[in-house]
Amino acid sequence: MNMAELKNKFIAVKNYEPVDVNELLDFARQMYLRGEITIAEYRDLSRDLELAGAYKPDNKNEYIGL
């Protein structure tokens, strides 16, 4: 899966465009945890999204409300 496919899947599932690359990173993580993509696909997507400016929260409190 590449970033374009991830974005299309996001739109199909959520019915709206992602606000930023962090939203796509979270979506990719959820897909990996549900077993919908492999670890290799997640790793590649994660790397590409981080190069595009996405970041994983450093503080545990940033996960509150997800």
C-alpha positions as CSV (number, residue, x, y, z in Angstrom):
1,M,0.0,0.0,0.0
2,N,1.3,3.4,-0.8
3,M,0.3,6.9,0.5
4,A,-2.3,7.5,-2.3
5,E,-4.0,4.2,-1.5
6,L,-3.9,4.9,2.2
7,K,-5.5,8.3,1.6
8,N,-8.2,6.8,-0.7
9,K,-8.9,4.1,2.0
10,F,-9.1,6.8,4.7
11,I,-11.7,8.8,2.6
12,A,-13.7,5.7,1.9
13,V,-13.9,4.7,5.6
14,K,-14.1,8.2,7.2
15,N,-16.1,10.0,4.5
16,Y,-13.9,13.0,4.6
17,E,-10.4,14.1,3.5
18,P,-7.6,13.8,6.1
19,V,-6.8,17.2,7.7
20,D,-3.1,16.5,7.9
21,V,-0.5,13.7,7.6
22,N,-0.7,12.9,11.3
23,E,-4.3,11.8,10.7
24,L,-3.1,9.4,8.0
25,L,-0.3,8.1,10.3
26,D,-2.9,7.4,13.0
27,F,-5.1,5.6,10.4
28,A,-2.2,3.5,9.2
29,R,-1.4,2.5,12.8
30,Q,-5.0,1.5,13.4
31,M,-5.0,-0.5,10.1
32,Y,-1.8,-2.3,11.3
33,L,-3.2,-3.1,14.7
34,R,-6.4,-4.5,13.1
35,G,-4.2,-6.7,10.9
36,E,-5.3,-5.0,7.7
37,I,-1.8,-4.2,6.6
38,T,1.5,-5.9,7.3
39,I,4.3,-4.6,9.5
40,A,6.4,-4.0,6.3
41,E,3.6,-1.9,4.8
42,Y,3.1,0.0,8.1
43,R,6.8,0.7,8.4
44,D,7.0,2.0,4.8
45,L,3.9,4.2,5.2
46,S,5.2,5.4,8.6
47,R,8.5,6.4,7.1
48,D,6.9,8.1,4.1
49,L,4.4,10.0,6.3
50,E,7.1,11.1,8.7
51,L,9.2,12.4,5.8
52,A,6.1,14.4,4.8
53,G,5.9,16.0,8.3
54,A,3.9,13.5,10.4
55,Y,5.1,12.8,13.9
56,K,4.3,10.4,16.7
57,P,3.2,12.0,19.9
58,D,6.1,12.2,22.4
59,N,3.8,12.8,25.4
60,K,1.4,10.1,26.6
61,N,-1.2,12.9,27.3
62,E,-1.4,13.6,23.5
63,Y,-3.1,10.2,23.1
64,I,-6.0,11.2,25.5
65,G,-9.2,11.5,23.5
66,L,-8.2,9.3,20.6
